[in-house]
Amino acid sequence: MKLQSVLIIIPVLCMACEKVVEIKDLSPKEVVSCSLDQDIEGLWISDSVHIVSVIDTVDSVSEDKSPTLTYYLNVKCDEEKAFRLSYITFAGVETEDVRSTNFDAIDNRFYVYNQLDSIQDTAAAPFVLDYYFEDSNRITASMVQLPNAFQRTTYTIFFRRSL
């Protein structure tokens, strides 16, 4: 009787002591998410741009109402989700300000999140672009950049819908 008990207990003890290793995938995953109204979706090209820079350390304000920049705003939320804000200088050099597949348009404001941000907290969005419709084919957008301490640059961009 004792031999049978020992033969039953040994396999049970061995199974109870077996190591269980669970490997979690720790590689980051890009978030592809967007929500917006269809009336803002599409390609927008700037007619003009106004730039106001304030530097508090020297009490200086610089205003440029006709910079030689053309801004492009491309917003898609269909099979390909993309938010892209770029500009081209008079010399033909293109600079991409913002590109993301993780963004929302809420109450006339774009919130663009980091590519790995699954929480999508509007208060912590690294890029915000306000806009309002002049009519169905024209919007005015504005954004603020804080390049250094005591500096603030406000961009007002007048967009028209590309046909």
Summary of the structure (lengths in Angstrom):
residues: 163
radius of gyration: 26.9
end to end distance: 90.0
largest distance: 98.5
contacts: 373
relative contact order: 0.20
helix: 13%
strand: 51%
